[in-house]
Every structure is written in structure tokens, then in C-alpha cells.
Amino acid sequence: MTAITFDTLKFVETLKASGFDESPAKDMAVAIQEVQKAHPDTLVTEARLEKELAPIRIDLAVIKWMSGILVAGVMALILKTFFPH
């Protein structure tokens, strides 16, 4: 599994810039790290997201092609109706 990096210093500095005191900001950073270590399988990574979205992308591609064929068929029927030989 890919290791997830979490920049605790940047996180704490961002919270301090937002008005948090240093102690609560550090406590939140520690809490986030502990959750990441305890439940690494629940983290959504880019690779995991790509893997789970792949079937949806395939389905959308099929729907796109089927829609195109349907529109072409309807256009052919309209043209045949209004412009017979």
C-alpha cells in the first residue's frame, strides 16, 4: 500500500494562521495522523479512486456511443420520411 504523507507542520501553521492556539492545532494534527495509521484502508487515494471509477467510465463510454447511434438512426428516419426517393 502507498504511504500517505501528511505535513503536520504545515497543518499546524495553517490552523495557527486561522486563529487556533498552538496546542489545539498540534492535537488535531496528532489526531489526524492516528486516524490515518489506524485505518489506512479507508483512505481515498488517487489510485484507489481511479480503480473504483474505471467501470463507471466504461459504462459512460458505452452510453455515449449508444446515444450517438440512436440519434443517427432517428435522423435517418426523419430524412427518409421527409425526403423519400
PDB file of N, CA, C and O in Angstrom:
ATOM      1  N   MET A   1       0.842  -1.181   0.000  1.00  0.00           N
ATOM      2  CA  MET A   1       0.000   0.000   0.000  1.00  0.00           C
ATOM      3  C   MET A   1       0.881   1.235   0.000  1.00  0.00           C
ATOM      4  O   MET A   1       1.939   1.246   0.629  1.00  0.00           O
ATOM      5  N   THR A   2       0.464   2.247  -0.681  1.00  0.00           N
ATOM      6  CA  THR A   2       1.193   3.507  -0.756  1.00  0.00           C
ATOM      7  C   THR A   2       1.079   4.260   0.558  1.00  0.00           C
ATOM      8  O   THR A   2       0.002   4.359   1.145  1.00  0.00           O
ATOM      9  N   ALA A   3       2.205   4.788   1.009  1.00  0.00           N
ATOM     10  CA  ALA A   3       2.191   5.564   2.244  1.00  0.00           C
ATOM     11  C   ALA A   3       1.577   6.939   1.975  1.00  0.00           C
ATOM     12  O   ALA A   3       1.859   7.573   0.958  1.00  0.00           O
ATOM     13  N   ILE A   4       0.752   7.374   2.887  1.00  0.00           N
ATOM     14  CA  ILE A   4       0.119   8.680   2.776  1.00  0.00           C
ATOM     15  C   ILE A   4       0.932   9.663   3.618  1.00  0.00           C
ATOM     16  O   ILE A   4       1.138   9.451   4.812  1.00  0.00           O
ATOM     17  N   THR A   5       1.378  10.714   2.995  1.00  0.00           N
ATOM     18  CA  THR A   5       2.148  11.711   3.741  1.00  0.00           C
ATOM     19  C   THR A   5       1.219  12.825   4.194  1.00  0.00           C
ATOM     20  O   THR A   5       0.296  13.225   3.485  1.00  0.00           O
ATOM     21  N   PHE A   6       1.490  13.306   5.385  1.00  0.00           N
ATOM     22  CA  PHE A   6       0.677  14.366   5.967  1.00  0.00           C
ATOM     23  C   PHE A   6       1.637  15.359   6.597  1.00  0.00           C
ATOM     24  O   PHE A   6       2.345  15.027   7.548  1.00  0.00           O
ATOM     25  N   ASP A   7       1.663  16.556   6.078  1.00  0.00           N
ATOM     26  CA  ASP A   7       2.580  17.590   6.559  1.00  0.00           C
ATOM     27  C   ASP A   7       1.977  18.234   7.810  1.00  0.00           C
ATOM     28  O   ASP A   7       1.179  19.167   7.725  1.00  0.00           O
ATOM     29  N   THR A   8       2.379  17.710   8.973  1.00  0.00           N
ATOM     30  CA  THR A   8       1.804  18.197  10.231  1.00  0.00           C
ATOM     31  C   THR A   8       2.215  19.637  10.514  1.00  0.00           C
ATOM     32  O   THR A   8       1.422  20.421  11.036  1.00  0.00           O
ATOM     33  N   LEU A   9       3.448  19.984  10.174  1.00  0.00           N
ATOM     34  CA  LEU A   9       3.912  21.348  10.441  1.00  0.00           C
ATOM     35  C   LEU A   9       3.082  22.360   9.650  1.00  0.00           C
ATOM     36  O   LEU A   9       2.648  23.377  10.192  1.00  0.00           O
ATOM     37  N   LYS A  10       2.870  22.075   8.375  1.00  0.00           N
ATOM     38  CA  LYS A  10       2.072  22.988   7.549  1.00  0.00           C
ATOM     39  C   LYS A  10       0.638  23.058   8.064  1.00  0.00           C
ATOM     40  O   LYS A  10       0.029  24.128   8.082  1.00  0.00           O
ATOM     41  N   PHE A  11       0.101  21.909   8.482  1.00  0.00           N
ATOM     42  CA  PHE A  11      -1.256  21.864   9.012  1.00  0.00           C
ATOM     43  C   PHE A  11      -1.373  22.733  10.261  1.00  0.00           C
ATOM     44  O   PHE A  11      -2.305  23.527  10.388  1.00  0.00           O
ATOM     45  N   VAL A  12      -0.416  22.576  11.187  1.00  0.00           N
ATOM     46  CA  VAL A  12      -0.428  23.358  12.424  1.00  0.00           C
ATOM     47  C   VAL A  12      -0.278  24.845  12.113  1.00  0.00           C
ATOM     48  O   VAL A  12      -0.982  25.676  12.687  1.00  0.00           O
ATOM     49  N   GLU A  13       0.637  25.179  11.207  1.00  0.00           N
ATOM     50  CA  GLU A  13       0.828  26.593  10.843  1.00  0.00           C
ATOM     51  C   GLU A  13      -0.427  27.180  10.214  1.00  0.00           C
ATOM     52  O   GLU A  13      -0.772  28.331  10.483  1.00  0.00           O
ATOM     53  N   THR A  14      -1.104  26.417   9.393  1.00  0.00           N
ATOM     54  CA  THR A  14      -2.346  26.888   8.773  1.00  0.00           C
ATOM     55  C   THR A  14      -3.419  27.137   9.822  1.00  0.00           C
ATOM     56  O   THR A  14      -4.121  28.147   9.778  1.00  0.00           O
ATOM     57  N   LEU A  15      -3.541  26.209  10.767  1.00  0.00           N
ATOM     58  CA  LEU A  15      -4.530  26.397  11.836  1.00  0.00           C
ATOM     59  C   LEU A  15      -4.182  27.601  12.699  1.00  0.00           C
ATOM     60  O   LEU A  15      -5.067  28.368  13.078  1.00  0.00           O
ATOM     61  N   LYS A  16      -2.896  27.775  13.013  1.00  0.00           N
ATOM     62  CA  LYS A  16      -2.484  28.927  13.822  1.00  0.00           C
ATOM     63  C   LYS A  16      -2.779  30.232  13.083  1.00  0.00           C
ATOM     64  O   LYS A  16      -3.199  31.212  13.698  1.00  0.00           O
ATOM     65  N   ALA A  17      -2.558  30.248  11.763  1.00  0.00           N
ATOM     66  CA  ALA A  17      -2.841  31.446  10.968  1.00  0.00           C
ATOM     67  C   ALA A  17      -4.340  31.743  10.934  1.00  0.00           C
ATOM     68  O   ALA A  17      -4.752  32.885  10.731  1.00  0.00           O
ATOM     69  N   SER A  18      -5.150  30.698  11.137  1.00  0.00           N
ATOM     70  CA  SER A  18      -6.607  30.866  11.142  1.00  0.00           C
ATOM     71  C   SER A  18      -7.150  31.259  12.509  1.00  0.00           C
ATOM     72  O   SER A  18      -8.350  31.482  12.667  1.00  0.00           O
ATOM     73  N   GLY A  19      -6.254  31.343  13.503  1.00  0.00           N
ATOM     74  CA  GLY A  19      -6.708  31.779  14.813  1.00  0.00           C
ATOM     75  C   GLY A  19      -6.668  30.734  15.906  1.00  0.00           C
ATOM     76  O   GLY A  19      -7.004  31.036  17.051  1.00  0.00           O
ATOM     77  N   PHE A  20      -6.263  29.500  15.588  1.00  0.00           N
ATOM     78  CA  PHE A  20      -6.162  28.466  16.616  1.00  0.00           C
ATOM     79  C   PHE A  20      -4.910  28.702  17.457  1.00  0.00           C
ATOM     80  O   PHE A  20      -3.916  29.245  16.975  1.00  0.00           O
ATOM     81  N   ASP A  21      -4.975  28.288  18.709  1.00  0.00           N
ATOM     82  CA  ASP A  21      -3.778  28.281  19.541  1.00  0.00           C
ATOM     83  C   ASP A  21      -2.918  27.094  19.123  1.00  0.00           C
ATOM     84  O   ASP A  21      -3.402  26.168  18.471  1.00  0.00           O
ATOM     85  N   GLU A  22      -1.635  27.122  19.503  1.00  0.00           N
ATOM     86  CA  GLU A  22      -0.706  26.082  19.065  1.00  0.00           C
ATOM     87  C   GLU A  22      -1.056  24.702  19.625  1.00  0.00           C
ATOM     88  O   GLU A  22      -0.969  23.707  18.905  1.00  0.00           O
ATOM     89  N   SER A  23      -1.446  24.628  20.880  1.00  0.00           N
ATOM     90  CA  SER A  23      -1.726  23.329  21.499  1.00  0.00           C
ATOM     91  C   SER A  23      -2.899  22.599  20.833  1.00  0.00           C
ATOM     92  O   SER A  23      -2.751  21.427  20.488  1.00  0.00           O
ATOM     93  N   PRO A  24      -4.058  23.243  20.638  1.00  0.00           N
ATOM     94  CA  PRO A  24      -5.152  22.540  19.942  1.00  0.00           C
ATOM     95  C   PRO A  24      -4.788  22.187  18.505  1.00  0.00           C
ATOM     96  O   PRO A  24      -5.202  21.143  18.002  1.00  0.00           O
ATOM     97  N   ALA A  25      -4.018  23.045  17.840  1.00  0.00           N
ATOM     98  CA  ALA A  25      -3.621  22.761  16.456  1.00  0.00           C
ATOM     99  C   ALA A  25      -2.750  21.510  16.400  1.00  0.00           C
ATOM    100  O   ALA A  25      -2.925  20.666  15.521  1.00  0.00           O
ATOM    101  N   LYS A  26      -1.808  21.390  17.345  1.00  0.00           N
ATOM    102  CA  LYS A  26      -0.955  20.201  17.388  1.00  0.00           C
ATOM    103  C   LYS A  26      -1.778  18.958  17.720  1.00  0.00           C
ATOM    104  O   LYS A  26      -1.548  17.889  17.155  1.00  0.00           O
ATOM    105  N   ASP A  27      -2.730  19.098  18.628  1.00  0.00           N
ATOM    106  CA  ASP A  27      -3.579  17.961  19.000  1.00  0.00           C
ATOM    107  C   ASP A  27      -4.383  17.458  17.796  1.00  0.00           C
ATOM    108  O   ASP A  27      -4.536  16.251  17.611  1.00  0.00           O
ATOM    109  N   MET A  28      -4.891  18.378  16.985  1.00  0.00           N
ATOM    110  CA  MET A  28      -5.641  17.973  15.789  1.00  0.00           C
ATOM    111  C   MET A  28      -4.738  17.260  14.795  1.00  0.00           C
ATOM    112  O   MET A  28      -5.149  16.275  14.182  1.00  0.00           O
ATOM    113  N   ALA A  29      -3.514  17.745  14.629  1.00  0.00           N
ATOM    114  CA  ALA A  29      -2.571  17.101  13.713  1.00  0.00           C
ATOM    115  C   ALA A  29      -2.262  15.678  14.166  1.00  0.00           C
ATOM    116  O   ALA A  29      -2.204  14.758  13.350  1.00  0.00           O
ATOM    117  N   VAL A  30      -2.066  15.503  15.462  1.00  0.00           N
ATOM    118  CA  VAL A  30      -1.793  14.171  16.009  1.00  0.00           C
ATOM    119  C   VAL A  30      -3.005  13.258  15.803  1.00  0.00           C
ATOM    120  O   VAL A  30      -2.855  12.088  15.451  1.00  0.00           O
ATOM    121  N   ALA A  31      -4.186  13.792  16.021  1.00  0.00           N
ATOM    122  CA  ALA A  31      -5.408  13.000  15.849  1.00  0.00           C
ATOM    123  C   ALA A  31      -5.562  12.535  14.405  1.00  0.00           C
ATOM    124  O   ALA A  31      -5.923  11.384  14.160  1.00  0.00           O
ATOM    125  N   ILE A  32      -5.293  13.412  13.457  1.00  0.00           N
ATOM    126  CA  ILE A  32      -5.401  13.034  12.045  1.00  0.00           C
ATOM    127  C   ILE A  32      -4.389  11.952  11.702  1.00  0.00           C
ATOM    128  O   ILE A  32      -4.716  11.003  10.990  1.00  0.00           O
ATOM    129  N   GLN A  33      -3.158  12.084  12.203  1.00  0.00           N
ATOM    130  CA  GLN A  33      -2.140  11.065  11.951  1.00  0.00           C
ATOM    131  C   GLN A  33      -2.558   9.718  12.523  1.00  0.00           C
ATOM    132  O   GLN A  33      -2.377   8.688  11.873  1.00  0.00           O
ATOM    133  N   GLU A  34      -3.112   9.712  13.728  1.00  0.00           N
ATOM    134  CA  GLU A  34      -3.534   8.459  14.354  1.00  0.00           C
ATOM    135  C   GLU A  34      -4.654   7.788  13.567  1.00  0.00           C
ATOM    136  O   GLU A  34      -4.660   6.566  13.414  1.00  0.00           O
ATOM    137  N   VAL A  35      -5.582   8.564  13.079  1.00  0.00           N
ATOM    138  CA  VAL A  35      -6.671   8.002  12.277  1.00  0.00           C
ATOM    139  C   VAL A  35      -6.126   7.412  10.985  1.00  0.00           C
ATOM    140  O   VAL A  35      -6.547   6.332  10.571  1.00  0.00           O
ATOM    141  N   GLN A  36      -5.197   8.108  10.345  1.00  0.00           N
ATOM    142  CA  GLN A  36      -4.605   7.599   9.110  1.00  0.00           C
ATOM    143  C   GLN A  36      -3.856   6.291   9.352  1.00  0.00           C
ATOM    144  O   GLN A  36      -3.924   5.376   8.531  1.00  0.00           O
ATOM    145  N   LYS A  37      -3.150   6.200  10.460  1.00  0.00           N
ATOM    146  CA  LYS A  37      -2.398   4.977  10.764  1.00  0.00           C
ATOM    147  C   LYS A  37      -3.317   3.836  11.159  1.00  0.00           C
ATOM    148  O   LYS A  37      -3.052   2.683  10.818  1.00  0.00           O
ATOM    149  N   ALA A  38      -4.386   4.135  11.867  1.00  0.00           N
ATOM    150  CA  ALA A  38      -5.296   3.098  12.343  1.00  0.00           C
ATOM    151  C   ALA A  38      -6.189   2.533  11.242  1.00  0.00           C
ATOM    152  O   ALA A  38      -6.563   1.361  11.285  1.00  0.00           O
ATOM    153  N   HIS A  39      -6.531   3.360  10.260  1.00  0.00           N
ATOM    154  CA  HIS A  39      -7.462   2.937   9.208  1.00  0.00           C
ATOM    155  C   HIS A  39      -6.925   3.286   7.816  1.00  0.00           C
ATOM    156  O   HIS A  39      -7.554   4.062   7.096  1.00  0.00           O
ATOM    157  N   PRO A  40      -5.780   2.729   7.426  1.00  0.00           N
ATOM    158  CA  PRO A  40      -5.220   3.088   6.124  1.00  0.00           C
ATOM    159  C   PRO A  40      -6.072   2.609   4.945  1.00  0.00           C
ATOM    160  O   PRO A  40      -6.014   3.187   3.859  1.00  0.00           O
ATOM    161  N   ASP A  41      -6.857   1.559   5.158  1.00  0.00           N
ATOM    162  CA  ASP A  41      -7.680   1.025   4.068  1.00  0.00           C
ATOM    163  C   ASP A  41      -8.896   1.887   3.767  1.00  0.00           C
ATOM    164  O   ASP A  41      -9.523   1.717   2.721  1.00  0.00           O
ATOM    165  N   THR A  42      -9.241   2.806   4.658  1.00  0.00           N
ATOM    166  CA  THR A  42     -10.407   3.662   4.415  1.00  0.00           C
ATOM    167  C   THR A  42     -10.030   4.984   3.759  1.00  0.00           C
ATOM    168  O   THR A  42     -10.906   5.769   3.398  1.00  0.00           O
ATOM    169  N   LEU A  43      -8.741   5.234   3.604  1.00  0.00           N
ATOM    170  CA  LEU A  43      -8.315   6.478   2.972  1.00  0.00           C
ATOM    171  C   LEU A  43      -8.538   6.394   1.472  1.00  0.00           C
ATOM    172  O   LEU A  43      -8.278   5.362   0.853  1.00  0.00           O
ATOM    173  N   VAL A  44      -9.012   7.465   0.905  1.00  0.00           N
ATOM    174  CA  VAL A  44      -9.223   7.513  -0.535  1.00  0.00           C
ATOM    175  C   VAL A  44      -7.981   8.121  -1.172  1.00  0.00           C
ATOM    176  O   VAL A  44      -7.661   9.289  -0.954  1.00  0.00           O
ATOM    177  N   THR A  45      -7.296   7.317  -1.955  1.00  0.00           N
ATOM    178  CA  THR A  45      -6.133   7.805  -2.671  1.00  0.00           C
ATOM    179  C   THR A  45      -6.513   7.968  -4.135  1.00  0.00           C
ATOM    180  O   THR A  45      -7.545   7.465  -4.580  1.00  0.00           O
ATOM    181  N   GLU A  46      -5.683   8.664  -4.866  1.00  0.00           N
ATOM    182  CA  GLU A  46      -5.968   8.869  -6.283  1.00  0.00           C
ATOM    183  C   GLU A  46      -6.017   7.540  -7.029  1.00  0.00           C
ATOM    184  O   GLU A  46      -6.878   7.340  -7.886  1.00  0.00           O
ATOM    185  N   ALA A  47      -5.094   6.627  -6.708  1.00  0.00           N
ATOM    186  CA  ALA A  47      -5.070   5.319  -7.379  1.00  0.00           C
ATOM    187  C   ALA A  47      -6.333   4.522  -7.059  1.00  0.00           C
ATOM    188  O   ALA A  47      -6.911   3.884  -7.940  1.00  0.00           O
ATOM    189  N   ARG A  48      -6.755   4.562  -5.807  1.00  0.00           N
ATOM    190  CA  ARG A  48      -7.963   3.824  -5.415  1.00  0.00           C
ATOM    191  C   ARG A  48      -9.193   4.418  -6.076  1.00  0.00           C
ATOM    192  O   ARG A  48     -10.086   3.687  -6.503  1.00  0.00           O
ATOM    193  N   LEU A  49      -9.243   5.735  -6.161  1.00  0.00           N
ATOM    194  CA  LEU A  49     -10.361   6.397  -6.801  1.00  0.00           C
ATOM    195  C   LEU A  49     -10.422   6.049  -8.286  1.00  0.00           C
ATOM    196  O   LEU A  49     -11.499   5.781  -8.819  1.00  0.00           O
ATOM    197  N   GLU A  50      -9.264   6.051  -8.956  1.00  0.00           N
ATOM    198  CA  GLU A  50      -9.218   5.675 -10.374  1.00  0.00           C
ATOM    199  C   GLU A  50      -9.719   4.249 -10.577  1.00  0.00           C
ATOM    200  O   GLU A  50     -10.474   3.975 -11.510  1.00  0.00           O
ATOM    201  N   LYS A  51      -9.294   3.346  -9.698  1.00  0.00           N
ATOM    202  CA  LYS A  51      -9.693   1.936  -9.806  1.00  0.00           C
ATOM    203  C   LYS A  51     -11.201   1.790  -9.654  1.00  0.00           C
ATOM    204  O   LYS A  51     -11.829   1.012 -10.373  1.00  0.00           O
ATOM    205  N   GLU A  52     -11.781   2.535  -8.719  1.00  0.00           N
ATOM    206  CA  GLU A  52     -13.214   2.406  -8.483  1.00  0.00           C
ATOM    207  C   GLU A  52     -14.064   3.138  -9.522  1.00  0.00           C
ATOM    208  O   GLU A  52     -15.226   2.789  -9.728  1.00  0.00           O
ATOM    209  N   LEU A  53     -13.497   4.145 -10.174  1.00  0.00           N
ATOM    210  CA  LEU A  53     -14.245   4.886 -11.193  1.00  0.00           C
ATOM    211  C   LEU A  53     -14.134   4.259 -12.581  1.00  0.00           C
ATOM    212  O   LEU A  53     -14.907   4.612 -13.472  1.00  0.00           O
ATOM    213  N   ALA A  54     -13.200   3.344 -12.785  1.00  0.00           N
ATOM    214  CA  ALA A  54     -12.990   2.744 -14.107  1.00  0.00           C
ATOM    215  C   ALA A  54     -14.265   2.112 -14.681  1.00  0.00           C
ATOM    216  O   ALA A  54     -14.585   2.371 -15.841  1.00  0.00           O
ATOM    217  N   PRO A  55     -15.003   1.297 -13.922  1.00  0.00           N
ATOM    218  CA  PRO A  55     -16.226   0.716 -14.501  1.00  0.00           C
ATOM    219  C   PRO A  55     -17.260   1.778 -14.889  1.00  0.00           C
ATOM    220  O   PRO A  55     -17.978   1.613 -15.875  1.00  0.00           O
ATOM    221  N   ILE A  56     -17.335   2.848 -14.130  1.00  0.00           N
ATOM    222  CA  ILE A  56     -18.286   3.912 -14.447  1.00  0.00           C
ATOM    223  C   ILE A  56     -17.890   4.592 -15.745  1.00  0.00           C
ATOM    224  O   ILE A  56     -18.749   4.915 -16.566  1.00  0.00           O
ATOM    225  N   ARG A  57     -16.596   4.811 -15.937  1.00  0.00           N
ATOM    226  CA  ARG A  57     -16.127   5.426 -17.186  1.00  0.00           C
ATOM    227  C   ARG A  57     -16.453   4.551 -18.388  1.00  0.00           C
ATOM    228  O   ARG A  57     -16.832   5.056 -19.444  1.00  0.00           O
ATOM    229  N   ILE A  58     -16.304   3.242 -18.225  1.00  0.00           N
ATOM    230  CA  ILE A  58     -16.629   2.319 -19.320  1.00  0.00           C
ATOM    231  C   ILE A  58     -18.115   2.402 -19.632  1.00  0.00           C
ATOM    232  O   ILE A  58     -18.505   2.474 -20.797  1.00  0.00           O
ATOM    233  N   ASP A  59     -18.948   2.391 -18.592  1.00  0.00           N
ATOM    234  CA  ASP A  59     -20.401   2.486 -18.797  1.00  0.00           C
ATOM    235  C   ASP A  59     -20.771   3.792 -19.498  1.00  0.00           C
ATOM    236  O   ASP A  59     -21.621   3.798 -20.388  1.00  0.00           O
ATOM    237  N   LEU A  60     -20.141   4.891 -19.104  1.00  0.00           N
ATOM    238  CA  LEU A  60     -20.438   6.178 -19.745  1.00  0.00           C
ATOM    239  C   LEU A  60     -20.015   6.187 -21.210  1.00  0.00           C
ATOM    240  O   LEU A  60     -20.696   6.775 -22.051  1.00  0.00           O
ATOM    241  N   ALA A  61     -18.903   5.543 -21.514  1.00  0.00           N
ATOM    242  CA  ALA A  61     -18.458   5.472 -22.910  1.00  0.00           C
ATOM    243  C   ALA A  61     -19.459   4.684 -23.749  1.00  0.00           C
ATOM    244  O   ALA A  61     -19.772   5.069 -24.875  1.00  0.00           O
ATOM    245  N   VAL A  62     -19.954   3.591 -23.204  1.00  0.00           N
ATOM    246  CA  VAL A  62     -20.951   2.783 -23.917  1.00  0.00           C
ATOM    247  C   VAL A  62     -22.223   3.589 -24.133  1.00  0.00           C
ATOM    248  O   VAL A  62     -22.796   3.569 -25.222  1.00  0.00           O
ATOM    249  N   ILE A  63     -22.663   4.296 -23.106  1.00  0.00           N
ATOM    250  CA  ILE A  63     -23.878   5.118 -23.220  1.00  0.00           C
ATOM    251  C   ILE A  63     -23.681   6.204 -24.276  1.00  0.00           C
ATOM    252  O   ILE A  63     -24.596   6.496 -25.046  1.00  0.00           O
ATOM    253  N   LYS A  64     -22.497   6.798 -24.314  1.00  0.00           N
ATOM    254  CA  LYS A  64     -22.221   7.839 -25.300  1.00  0.00           C
ATOM    255  C   LYS A  64     -22.337   7.276 -26.724  1.00  0.00           C
ATOM    256  O   LYS A  64     -22.961   7.891 -27.589  1.00  0.00           O
ATOM    257  N   TRP A  65     -21.739   6.119 -26.960  1.00  0.00           N
ATOM    258  CA  TRP A  65     -21.810   5.530 -28.296  1.00  0.00           C
ATOM    259  C   TRP A  65     -23.236   5.118 -28.649  1.00  0.00           C
ATOM    260  O   TRP A  65     -23.680   5.319 -29.780  1.00  0.00           O
ATOM    261  N   MET A  66     -23.946   4.547 -27.692  1.00  0.00           N
ATOM    262  CA  MET A  66     -25.323   4.139 -27.958  1.00  0.00           C
ATOM    263  C   MET A  66     -26.201   5.351 -28.260  1.00  0.00           C
ATOM    264  O   MET A  66     -27.075   5.285 -29.124  1.00  0.00           O
ATOM    265  N   SER A  67     -25.974   6.448 -27.559  1.00  0.00           N
ATOM    266  CA  SER A  67     -26.737   7.673 -27.819  1.00  0.00           C
ATOM    267  C   SER A  67     -26.456   8.198 -29.219  1.00  0.00           C
ATOM    268  O   SER A  67     -27.365   8.635 -29.923  1.00  0.00           O
ATOM    269  N   GLY A  68     -25.203   8.152 -29.610  1.00  0.00           N
ATOM    270  CA  GLY A  68     -24.840   8.598 -30.961  1.00  0.00           C
ATOM    271  C   GLY A  68     -25.516   7.765 -32.033  1.00  0.00           C
ATOM    272  O   GLY A  68     -26.025   8.300 -33.017  1.00  0.00           O
ATOM    273  N   ILE A  69     -25.520   6.448 -31.840  1.00  0.00           N
ATOM    274  CA  ILE A  69     -26.175   5.557 -32.800  1.00  0.00           C
ATOM    275  C   ILE A  69     -27.676   5.816 -32.829  1.00  0.00           C
ATOM    276  O   ILE A  69     -28.284   5.814 -33.900  1.00  0.00           O
ATOM    277  N   LEU A  70     -28.275   6.037 -31.671  1.00  0.00           N
ATOM    278  CA  LEU A  70     -29.704   6.323 -31.593  1.00  0.00           C
ATOM    279  C   LEU A  70     -30.047   7.618 -32.323  1.00  0.00           C
ATOM    280  O   LEU A  70     -31.009   7.660 -33.090  1.00  0.00           O
ATOM    281  N   VAL A  71     -29.274   8.667 -32.093  1.00  0.00           N
ATOM    282  CA  VAL A  71     -29.511   9.948 -32.775  1.00  0.00           C
ATOM    283  C   VAL A  71     -29.353   9.789 -34.280  1.00  0.00           C
ATOM    284  O   VAL A  71     -30.152  10.327 -35.046  1.00  0.00           O
ATOM    285  N   ALA A  72     -28.337   9.059 -34.709  1.00  0.00           N
ATOM    286  CA  ALA A  72     -28.138   8.835 -36.148  1.00  0.00           C
ATOM    287  C   ALA A  72     -29.327   8.074 -36.746  1.00  0.00           C
ATOM    288  O   ALA A  72     -29.769   8.384 -37.852  1.00  0.00           O
ATOM    289  N   GLY A  73     -29.842   7.081 -36.018  1.00  0.00           N
ATOM    290  CA  GLY A  73     -30.996   6.322 -36.506  1.00  0.00           C
ATOM    291  C   GLY A  73     -32.238   7.187 -36.626  1.00  0.00           C
ATOM    292  O   GLY A  73     -32.974   7.094 -37.609  1.00  0.00           O
ATOM    293  N   VAL A  74     -32.471   8.030 -35.625  1.00  0.00           N
ATOM    294  CA  VAL A  74     -33.630   8.926 -35.664  1.00  0.00           C
ATOM    295  C   VAL A  74     -33.491   9.909 -36.814  1.00  0.00           C
ATOM    296  O   VAL A  74     -34.457  10.167 -37.532  1.00  0.00           O
ATOM    297  N   MET A  75     -32.302  10.456 -36.994  1.00  0.00           N
ATOM    298  CA  MET A  75     -32.071  11.397 -38.113  1.00  0.00           C
ATOM    299  C   MET A  75     -32.306  10.709 -39.456  1.00  0.00           C
ATOM    300  O   MET A  75     -32.883  11.298 -40.370  1.00  0.00           O
ATOM    301  N   ALA A  76     -31.857   9.459 -39.568  1.00  0.00           N
ATOM    302  CA  ALA A  76     -32.081   8.720 -40.815  1.00  0.00           C
ATOM    303  C   ALA A  76     -33.570   8.529 -41.074  1.00  0.00           C
ATOM    304  O   ALA A  76     -34.021   8.677 -42.209  1.00  0.00           O
ATOM    305  N   LEU A  77     -34.333   8.206 -40.045  1.00  0.00           N
ATOM    306  CA  LEU A  77     -35.780   8.038 -40.213  1.00  0.00           C
ATOM    307  C   LEU A  77     -36.457   9.352 -40.583  1.00  0.00           C
ATOM    308  O   LEU A  77     -37.361   9.371 -41.418  1.00  0.00           O
ATOM    309  N   ILE A  78     -36.030  10.439 -39.972  1.00  0.00           N
ATOM    310  CA  ILE A  78     -36.605  11.752 -40.293  1.00  0.00           C
ATOM    311  C   ILE A  78     -36.306  12.114 -41.743  1.00  0.00           C
ATOM    312  O   ILE A  78     -37.189  12.552 -42.480  1.00  0.00           O
ATOM    313  N   LEU A  79     -35.053  11.927 -42.140  1.00  0.00           N
ATOM    314  CA  LEU A  79     -34.684  12.241 -43.528  1.00  0.00           C
ATOM    315  C   LEU A  79     -35.443  11.365 -44.519  1.00  0.00           C
ATOM    316  O   LEU A  79     -35.874  11.840 -45.569  1.00  0.00           O
ATOM    317  N   LYS A  80     -35.606  10.084 -44.183  1.00  0.00           N
ATOM    318  CA  LYS A  80     -36.317   9.179 -45.080  1.00  0.00           C
ATOM    319  C   LYS A  80     -37.795   9.574 -45.175  1.00  0.00           C
ATOM    320  O   LYS A  80     -38.409   9.445 -46.234  1.00  0.00           O
ATOM    321  N   THR A  81     -38.355  10.050 -44.074  1.00  0.00           N
ATOM    322  CA  THR A  81     -39.764  10.433 -44.053  1.00  0.00           C
ATOM    323  C   THR A  81     -40.012  11.690 -44.881  1.00  0.00           C
ATOM    324  O   THR A  81     -40.970  11.744 -45.652  1.00  0.00           O
ATOM    325  N   PHE A  82     -39.160  12.698 -44.728  1.00  0.00           N
ATOM    326  CA  PHE A  82     -39.380  13.978 -45.389  1.00  0.00           C
ATOM    327  C   PHE A  82     -38.732  14.077 -46.769  1.00  0.00           C
ATOM    328  O   PHE A  82     -39.102  14.944 -47.562  1.00  0.00           O
ATOM    329  N   PHE A  83     -37.788  13.219 -47.061  1.00  0.00           N
ATOM    330  CA  PHE A  83     -37.118  13.239 -48.364  1.00  0.00           C
ATOM    331  C   PHE A  83     -37.091  11.851 -48.976  1.00  0.00           C
ATOM    332  O   PHE A  83     -36.022  11.260 -49.125  1.00  0.00           O
ATOM    333  N   PRO A  84     -38.254  11.322 -49.331  1.00  0.00           N
ATOM    334  CA  PRO A  84     -38.274   9.976 -49.945  1.00  0.00           C
ATOM    335  C   PRO A  84     -37.696  10.041 -51.355  1.00  0.00           C
ATOM    336  O   PRO A  84     -37.564  11.125 -51.924  1.00  0.00           O
ATOM    337  N   HIS A  85     -37.362   8.918 -51.905  1.00  0.00           N
ATOM    338  CA  HIS A  85     -36.789   8.864 -53.254  1.00  0.00           C
ATOM    339  C   HIS A  85     -37.725   9.465 -54.233  1.00  0.00           C
ATOM    340  O   HIS A  85     -37.423   9.513 -55.426  1.00  0.00           O
TER     341      HIS A  85
END
